[in-house]
Amino acid sequence: MGHLRSGLPGSEPATASSQVGSATSAPEVRLRGSANLASPDRMSLLLGRAFLISVFLLSLVLLLHSTSRLHIRYPTMPKKAAKTGPASPLAVSSLPASLRDPSLALPKLVVFDLDYTLWPFWVDTHVTPPIKPNAQHSAASDRTGEHLAFYDDVPSVLQLLPHAGGPEGVKLGVASRTSAPSLARDLLQMLHLPQASDTDVEARPRRAIDVFDGGMEIYPGSKIRHFEKLQKRTGIPFEDMLFFDDESRNRETEKLGITMWLVRDGVTWGEIERGVDEWRRRRGHQR
Ligand SMILES: [Mg+2]
């Protein structure tokens, strides 16, 4: 019994007489309490409570963990989505000077990732079909009303970049590892590009999907495979390709000889120019 009491802070040493003495003495009360703690019923109760507390704490930890994953997986929706008003015509003459100068080399194929490169969301996790375009086809919305559009500069980049580099132009392609390829294609069909005023004879804005004349490779897996397919289809050497992507893990594609430019907050004209500069530097072309 002594070891039980010693576990009770502040308890007085009990003598043998006090243990068998008056039923109302304080040491006896404490002893009875100790005996109760040790009783099978009391122990079961305590074990049950401990189990419930453990389950609760474990659930709390799991909830916090999944919430943090959700936070990483679902960042705040479009920060820089394109405006939804009518688009004004684009002029090829408005291309940055470094992309208009015929004396400066350009990549023959420029390839874009989709999620967080051309648009500010993951199409496989943010978008809930069905999707429908707005009247101008400058944006779309999904079943939950989520606004889906390119980053601000992307419509003009997709419309004008093919006209850089003189008559040969620049081909465009897509390399995406999304697990929702058909939804991505649907969105590329729905989103239209503003008309190019001084070269494009088309009267109607083109669908974004139509500019990717170098091909679209959209499926999960290493992008090395995506680029091997793009190379086979176009016959363009890897060294003449420039790739824009927001994930550094996709740098593995550089083993093939392509140049990848990491974009941090979506494609802008500034990122395009910096990517082209890097491609020129690696290929030994001076600006
Ligand atoms: Mg991406």
Residues whose N, C-alpha, C, O or C-beta is under 5 A from the ligand:
A	BS01	MG	D113 L114 D115 Y116 T117 D246
